[in-house]
Amino acid sequence: LLQYFSFPCRYFRWWVKKTRIEKKKAFIDLLCAVPLQQIYGCPLGGIGGGTITRGWRGEFCRWQLNPGLYHYETVIANQFTVCLRCKGQTIYQQVLSVERPSSLQGWNWGYCGHYAFYYALYPRAWLVCELPGQQVVLTCRQVSPVIPHDYKDSSLPVGVFIWDVENGRDEDVEVSIMFSLQNGPGAKEAGSGGHWNEPFTFHKHGQRVAGVLLHHCPPVNPFTLAISAREKAGTGVTHVTAFNPTGLGREVWQDLLQDGRLDSAPGKSRPTEKGEATAAAVCASCSVPAHGHKTLELALAWDMPCVHFGSKEKLHLRRYTRFFGSEGDAAPALSHYALTHYEEWERKIEAWQNPILENSQLPSWYKSALFNELYFLTDGGTIWVEVPPDCRAEELQGPAGSGLSHLLPVLREYGRFAYLEGQEYRMYNTYDVHFYASFALIMLWPKLQLSLQYDIAVTVVNEDVQPRQYLMCGQTAQVKMKNVVPHDIGDPGDEPWQRVNAYLMHDTADWKDLNLKFVLQVYRDYYLTHDSLYLQDMWPVCQAVMESELKFDTDNDGLIENGGFADQTYDAWVVHGASAYCGGLWLAAVCMMCKMAEVLGDTEIQQKYLGILNRGKEAFERMLWNGKYYNYDSSGSDTSISIMSDQCAGQWFLGACGLDQGEFEVFPKSHVLSALKTIFEKNVLGFAGGTMGAVNGMRPDGVPDTSSVQSNEVWVGVVYSLAATMIQEGMVEEGFRTAEGCYRTVWERLGMAFQTPEAYREKKVYRSLAYMRPLSIWSMQLALEHRAGRAQAPAQLAQGHSHP
């Protein structure tokens, strides 16, 4: 991967200084990439409270409790075990895991995977286990509270496991499910010790929950894990407060084997010694009648209410503390709430998902991709924090942000939200990429998108005069210029929001797409939310960034020019002069400036940008249209006639906002359709037999553009946005065919479930696992909904109904 950048020596020196001398993580670590493991399943937890991923084989294998930091470790003690008893005798006891570990060898491992299968539809997953020879089938349904337009329960750090037991025997059977869990996310985190466990019960509204709290006490960001089960008529809950997860485990196994119960000793465990691990277990038991079924309900909760980022400068309270407190004692209440509310969560999830799932016109793979790609909204190092109640506007706005009159009310009510560019690319709210991913937020949690936009707006109107050396270009520049959109809002290893632009590869003040993407999102957000207060606040910021962008129109022809380096989201693909990508985004942003000015009654600005738009459209067509598609750029170089799959990005956003026809037609419809058909023919069907999506760059002769390491990659998020553009333009079949190649490649052929990468090539080379941009698949859904709405309108009018 070092060839991805042209500066291996400079990067290596920086990497040694960062990781070996400063003992910090690199924001992009090219020397220690996360290896591909084809093991991951649906992550647990709501938005911004941390996540714990359970693999498709049932293991707990990816941990993100400290914001933005990951532990890729399967903790072997974290298991579900089943015990069956008939007529007072234990007839079967098995860990529901295919593993055969070196520890806990007193347990019965090696469950045959032939008898189980797993499927997921985020935020739920199902693991079905047939118990061979027992005529008993267990179905574990995993539920997390990720619910569109819900800003309370969606923030909770919990997951519920509902075990449905089907007894096919001619006699009653007593079934026990034991949930064991180690204190902490793995052996490496045992640290200096001092960790301890204690049993708990929590009774409220006639509902009782019992379990064990596992207090993990590192010097920074301590937390409590809780395993619990719901007590109800016919269901008993027992526990083991502490056992050694690195030993044989015979005492726990024999305890369960004896009577299907655990000994439930009272009192706290002793604190662990340095390097010592401890674990606990909870067991739920019930009697299942012959040919009947029962359910056992267990939960996992974690409470890390107060977090420091790497700099340890500020203490941040997570969103859920608004509802459950910040004292670190919320795990029992969280467990109880989860076990008594999951049925309500499921009803809401089904009401959201079923209209799509039951639409027979949509292919199955699309339904899977649409919901499962949402994993990244919670498992993208996501952090959602409160703004302190006594916070003053000037503390958030900085010296130049006083015009953002609704900033404080929005952030007070909905908090601050940030997610990583990728699990390996550790920068929060990377803006050129969020441009694509933002459709998921604005469609499902629109207030979080508005909150994120306010945070970006604050950074736009302020500046950071601190100089910094940039690795790629070897120059020193200000970290952040005024009236320029930042690349990102910071590194979790530092202090996000406080110090922005963790990205060190280029001075992004000269990037051509960041300012434009802000303007495009502002109008898109307004179009979908009708929030006029938001639009009024953002209007001066839009004017400022567009005025800043105008300097890139060096010849005053109404069209900006690229600077002869990789000055946009394709940050290794050089662009000279006018370009299809940035030029198209520019014209779309100018069009939206005209529309926003019209909405707000700003005639002077409207006339200014109408003039720019008319000149720019003429220049764009004259300089880039070649009769079939828009050239990559206007340089006349060997690569300038490459077919870029993302050349219609401006049209994509215009179409999503209903500004692609009539007086607002920026790009001639015939040209857009011709370009999309060319891309489909060359970049999709002409690449890998049409089975892998669209390659970023293709030569007119049908050979991928190899002029850069990015031009011959497939970017999954770009492919989904391209598919959305095709759907908007009526090329529905082509859009689905294009996107399907990515889904089949990532989720099936490469086994990258719940870790969709930024990019891959034809020959099984991939880059940046678990990435933000594929959330753009929600723009496909928006395009489909718009088409359905247009098709519905004539029918409603014919029946005497007005279209909403």
LINQUI-V461440 format. One line per field, one symbol per residue. psi: psi as a letter, one per 20 degrees, with the letter a starting at -180 (. if undefined). Layout:
psi: ???
This chain:
psi: ihihqjlhgggggggggghhgilrqphoniimqpqppliqbpqqqbpjjrqppprijiqoippmgppipqonpoohinrppqppppljppippppmqiqmrhrliiqnakpoihjqqpqqnpkqqpopopopjikpppoopppqmnoqjpjfhiipmqqqoooppoojrjqqppppopoqpqnrkrhhjhcjajqrqqqqqpppkjppqqbppooplrhplqrpqpprqpprpipqprrphqroiibhjhhgghgghgjjrrilprrqrqqqrpiqqqrrqpppqrpprpkaqrqppqqpqqnnhpqqahikgqpppqgihhhjrjijkigghggggghiihhgghghghhghghghjoiipqghgggggghiihhhhklkppoqqpqhjpqghhhhahjkiimhjgghghghiappqqqhrhinmpplohhhhgghihgghhhmhhhgggghghghghgirroipqqppggijrprqgpqqkppqhrjrpiidnqhgormhpjhroihjqihgghhggghggggghhhknhgggggighgggghhghhhiinhjkjjpqqqjjrnlahmjjoqppbqqgfhgghghghgghggghhghiknhghghghgggggghgghggghhpjhhrpqgajhjrhihjqophjikhghghghhjkkjrcijogpphhggggghhggggghfhjpkkjjjbpqgppqhjjpqokirihhkrpoghhghhghgggghjimgghghhghhhgghgghfgikkpklprgqrrhlkprpnqnqghiiihihghggghgghghhhghgghhjjqqp.
